[in-house]
Amino acid sequence: GSKDRTAKSVRADRDSIRAALRQNVAEMLTPRELAAFDDYESVADQILLEKTVDSQLGALASGLTAENRLLTSQVMAEELVREFDLYDQTDEIYSVDNFNQAQARGLQNTLLRLSGTLTEDQLGQVQGFVDQALAMFDVMSDGGGA
């Protein structure tokens, strides 16, 4: 809610919370269990985004084949994680607009990566999904789509 916090400072707070959680978890787990926890934590954001994107693609890009939906979910999650990580290293103000801009970059990067892989029809399904997301980001912006 603070309008003067940078993305970098919000990320530092999240990292601090995750470190404290890991310390608490480390006190309860065996070394082997802690290693499994660490392995999962290293990909948790990717997994969550893949599941979220897959669900959204199922609803908003229903013409995608199951194979292409899975591929698109994986690529999109990778690109979103990458853009969020880049954004989290900036001194930009942490805001819905700036976060949505990072998402938009990730979605556009997804289209670029898939352009040589998917058929025109299947890429059109992904493009439609991206267009809907970008329109939603525009409506959510500080300018209200103006």
HUPE-V257460 format. One line per field, one symbol per residue. phi: phi as a letter, one per 30 degrees, with the letter a starting at -180 (. if undefined). Layout:
phi=???
This chain:
phi=.ddccdeddddddddddddddddddddccdedddddddddedbedddddedddedddedcbddddeddddeddddddeddedddddddcccdddbeeddddddeddddddedddeccddeddddddedddeddddddddddediid
